[in-house]
Amino acid sequence: MRLFKILAAAAALAAAPAGAAFAQSGPFAIGLNAGTPGLGVEAKLRVGDRLVVRGGGDWLNLSHDEDYSGVNYDGKLKAATAGLFADWHPGGSAFLVSGGAYFGDRKLDLTARPTGPVEIGGATFTPAQVGRIDGKAKLSSAQPFVGVGFDNTFTTERAWGFRALVGVSFSDDPDVSLQASGGTLSGDPTFQARLRQEEADIRDDAKDFKYYPVVQIGVSRRF
């Protein structure tokens, strides 16, 4: 919450009249971001009147429970990504069209401890037979990105700038893996075959996860 307050205060400063902030004309800026990619930092370099190149890193860790094929999973959405992007400002305005890519890990860690009969790969098993299921749904390590937004960091002479961005990054189908432990059938070949089918079912259910929505706001300090 403190970071959001800092962002809000800096955004208000960025929107203030030009005389309220020290004028800057340098081509370099550093900033803080918050949004669906996580909390992040970035650096920007203006390489022309209409083109800005930026790069940075984002980190995310939050609970995201899921229900797949009738099995309730406790989920943890984790991400640690670096990004490199080019922002095109038509006419030198604050409006931008952005393209680039994220690199790193975006994954959903899953844990299930059934308390009643559950269906695994089309067959029903008891909690004692299943035990505990641990799994991962992981996106591609490189994810192209496209988006549009607003960034006035280099369109005024104020020291502070504000950025808002919406877009989407693209991955291959999630790589899903499941492992059972602590059950009477955890190592049984037939149960393992059912578990592989469950992986395929989750992969199909999670296919929309490969389109990762990016909604982000940030502030920058120009030098």
C-alpha positions in Angstrom: 0.0 0.0 0.0 2.9 2.4 0.7 4.1 2.0 -2.9 0.7 2.8 -4.2 0.6 6.0 -2.0 4.1 7.0 -3.4 2.9 6.4 -7.0 -0.3 8.4 -6.4 1.6 11.3 -4.8 4.1 11.4 -7.7 1.3 11.2 -10.3 -0.3 14.2 -8.7 3.1 16.0 -8.9 3.4 15.0 -12.6 0.0 16.5 -13.3 0.8 19.8 -11.5 1.6 22.9 -13.5 5.1 23.0 -15.0 6.3 25.6 -12.6 5.6 23.3 -9.6 8.5 21.0 -10.5 12.1 21.5 -11.4 12.4 21.5 -15.2 14.4 18.7 -16.7 15.5 18.0 -20.3 17.7 14.9 -20.0 17.1 11.8 -22.1 17.2 9.3 -19.1 14.6 8.4 -16.4 14.1 5.8 -13.7 10.7 4.8 -12.3 8.6 2.6 -10.1 5.6 0.5 -11.4 2.7 -1.4 -9.9 0.2 -3.7 -11.7 -0.6 -7.2 -12.9 3.1 -8.0 -13.7 3.9 -7.2 -10.0 5.9 -4.4 -8.3 8.7 -3.2 -10.5 11.5 -0.8 -11.3 12.6 0.4 -14.8 14.9 2.6 -16.7 14.0 4.6 -19.8 16.1 6.2 -22.5 14.7 8.6 -25.1 16.4 7.9 -28.4 14.4 10.2 -30.5 11.5 12.6 -30.5 9.0 9.7 -30.8 10.9 6.7 -29.5 11.7 5.6 -25.9 13.4 2.4 -25.0 12.9 1.0 -21.5 13.8 -2.1 -19.5 13.2 -3.3 -16.0 12.1 -6.0 -13.7 8.9 -7.0 -11.9 8.1 -9.3 -9.0 4.8 -10.8 -8.0 3.6 -13.3 -5.3 -0.1 -13.7 -4.4 -2.7 -16.4 -3.6 -4.7 -17.6 -6.5 -6.8 -20.6 -5.7 -8.2 -22.7 -8.5 -10.7 -25.5 -9.1 -9.6 -28.0 -11.9 -11.7 -31.0 -12.8 -13.5 -30.8 -9.4 -10.3 -30.8 -7.4 -9.8 -27.7 -5.2 -6.2 -26.4 -5.3 -4.5 -23.8 -3.1 -2.6 -21.7 -5.6 0.3 -19.3 -5.4 0.9 -17.1 -8.5 4.6 -16.2 -8.6 6.5 -14.2 -11.2 10.0 -12.8 -11.5 10.5 -11.2 -14.9 12.7 -8.8 -16.8 11.4 -6.9 -19.7 12.7 -4.9 -22.7 10.3 -2.6 -24.6 10.2 0.1 -27.2 7.5 2.8 -26.9 6.4 4.7 -30.0 4.9 8.2 -29.4 3.0 9.3 -32.5 3.6 12.9 -33.2 5.7 13.1 -30.0 2.6 13.0 -27.8 2.2 11.3 -24.5 0.1 8.6 -26.1 2.2 5.5 -26.9 2.2 2.1 -28.7 4.4 -0.4 -27.0 6.1 -3.6 -28.0 8.7 -5.9 -26.5 8.9 -9.0 -24.4 9.0 -10.3 -20.8 11.7 -12.9 -19.8 11.7 -15.1 -16.7 9.3 -17.1 -14.7 5.5 -16.8 -14.4 4.0 -19.8 -12.7 1.1 -21.1 -10.6 2.1 -23.4 -7.8 -0.8 -25.8 -6.9 -1.4 -27.9 -3.8 -4.5 -30.1 -3.1 -5.4 -32.2 -0.1 -8.7 -33.8 -0.9 -11.2 -34.2 2.1 -13.7 -36.3 0.1 -13.8 -38.5 -3.0 -12.4 -36.7 -6.1 -12.1 -37.5 -9.8 -8.6 -37.8 -11.1 -8.2 -38.4 -14.8 -11.7 -39.7 -15.2 -11.7 -42.1 -12.2 -12.8 -41.5 -8.6 -10.4 -41.9 -5.7 -10.6 -41.4 -1.9 -8.5 -38.9 0.1 -6.5 -41.8 1.6 -5.7 -43.1 -1.9 -4.7 -39.7 -3.3 -2.9 -38.2 -0.4 -1.5 -34.8 -1.4 -1.1 -33.4 -5.0 1.5 -30.8 -5.8 1.6 -29.2 -9.2 2.9 -26.3 -11.3 1.4 -24.5 -14.3 4.3 -22.6 -15.9 4.3 -20.1 -18.8 7.0 -19.7 -21.5 10.2 -18.2 -20.3 10.0 -15.6 -23.1 6.7 -13.8 -23.7 6.1 -11.2 -26.4 4.1 -8.1 -25.4 2.0 -5.5 -27.1 0.1 -2.6 -25.5 -1.0 1.0 -25.6 -0.8 3.7 -23.0 0.1 7.2 -21.8 3.5 8.4 -20.6 4.4 12.1 -20.2 7.9 11.5 -18.9 9.6 13.1 -21.9 6.7 15.2 -23.3 7.0 18.0 -20.7 9.9 19.6 -19.0 8.8 18.6 -15.5 11.1 16.3 -13.5 8.4 13.7 -12.7 6.3 11.8 -15.3 3.3 9.5 -15.0 2.7 6.3 -17.1 -0.4 4.1 -17.5 -0.3 1.0 -19.7 -2.7 -1.8 -20.9 -1.8 -4.7 -23.0 -1.2 -8.5 -23.1 1.8 -10.8 -23.2 1.7 -14.1 -25.1 2.9 -17.6 -24.0 2.7 -21.1 -25.4 0.2 -23.4 -23.6 1.1 -23.7 -19.9 3.5 -26.5 -19.0 1.6 -28.5 -16.4 3.1 -31.1 -14.0 1.5 -32.9 -11.1 3.0 -35.2 -8.4 1.1 -37.2 -5.7 2.5 -38.1 -2.3 1.4 -39.6 0.9 -1.5 -41.7 -0.5 -1.9 -45.4 -0.7 -1.9 -45.3 -4.5 0.6 -42.5 -4.9 3.1 -44.8 -6.6 0.6 -47.1 -8.3 1.1 -47.2 -12.2 -2.6 -47.0 -12.9 -3.0 -44.0 -10.6 0.0 -42.4 -12.2 -1.6 -42.8 -15.6 -4.7 -41.1 -14.3 -2.6 -38.3 -12.9 -1.1 -37.8 -16.4 -4.6 -37.5 -17.8 -5.3 -35.0 -15.0 -2.3 -32.9 -16.2 -3.8 -32.9 -19.7 -7.2 -31.8 -18.4 -5.6 -28.9 -16.4 -3.5 -27.9 -19.3 -6.7 -27.6 -21.4 -8.6 -25.7 -18.6 -5.6 -23.3 -18.1 -5.1 -22.5 -21.8 -6.4 -19.0 -21.4 -3.6 -18.3 -18.9 -1.2 -18.0 -21.8 -2.7 -14.6 -22.6 -1.4 -12.7 -19.6 -3.2 -9.3 -19.1 -0.9 -6.4 -18.4 -2.4 -3.4 -16.6 0.2 -1.1 -15.0 0.7 2.4 -13.6 4.0 4.0 -12.7 5.9 7.2 -12.1 9.3 8.3 -13.4 12.0 10.7 -12.4 13.8 12.4 -15.3 17.5 13.2 -15.3 
